[in-house]
Amino acid sequence: MKTGTGCLFAALAAALVMSCDNNVRMEGTLVLAHEVRTFTPDGDTATYWIVDKTGTLARQYDELTGGVKNGIPVHADIEVIDMGKSDEGFAKGYKSVWQIVKINELTLMDEFPVGADRDGHGCIGSAGYVWSEAMQDCIRLFESGIRTEAVDGSGRSAYIVFSRDSLKAELFFSDGEKAELLDQRTLPTGEHVWNVEDDDTKNVRFSDGAWTISQRGNLLFSQSAD
């Protein structure tokens, strides 16, 4: 009995040592934003998806950058465990998933001072803001817009942003396609749609409990059920 207990203790101790040995200290560039959690090691071109085990990464990042996961690159000195390649969610697009087990230091990078990249409208791109013609204001799409997903499985997305009086709808596309501003129209049925007087226009409407974007009768984007 004692021998069995001793073997079990030895096995647990060995596992703990192995876990510690798997920790790797890395320095590089960390970015947190809406649906983005990435780390690029110094001197490397590969980017890794990160998972925070410490529970304090987001708070430290937000305090340092003065926002809420605003996409500003910061220099990070961290300790990680390589969890391997993932085939799920946003992580599948990256080389591997790194789990952060210790945060040694986060610091601002001189080339990315907060607020230095204001555009002509005064919107701070590094904080996630873009100019909206519909809202006549700087907005964050994930806060002010309705996200829709491409129905062709391409992974593209589009945000619908309505003016405060709902008379305008503006479309923003993840693939860099130029934003489009649409006008509200009322159909004979009383239903509202948003488009322009052009056969090739995008068409926004609320259908079967979800916002959709179509063109020439073809459904392009639809709001996710969740």
Sequence and secondary structure as in RCSB ss.txt:
>XXXX:A:sequence
MKTGTGCLFAALAAALVMSCDNNVRMEGTLVLAHEVRTFTPDGDTATYWIVDKTGTLARQYDELTGGVKNGIPVH
ADIEVIDMGKSDEGFAKGYKSVWQIVKINELTLMDEFPVGADRDGHGCIGSAGYVWSEAMQDCIRLFESGIRTEA
VDGSGRSAYIVFSRDSLKAELFFSDGEKAELLDQRTLPTGEHVWNVEDDDTKNVRFSDGAWTISQRGNLLFSQSA
D
>XXXX:A:secstr
 HHHHHHHHHHHHHHHHHHHHT EEEEEEEEEETTEEEEEETT    EEEEESSS HHHHHHHHHTSSS    EE
EEEEEEEEE   SGGGGGSS EEEEEEEEEEEE TTS TTTTB TT  BGGGT EEETTTTEEE HHHHSEEEEE
TTSS  EEEEEE TTSSEEEEEETT    EEEEEEE TTS EEEE SSTT EEEEEETTEEEEEETTEEEEEE  
 
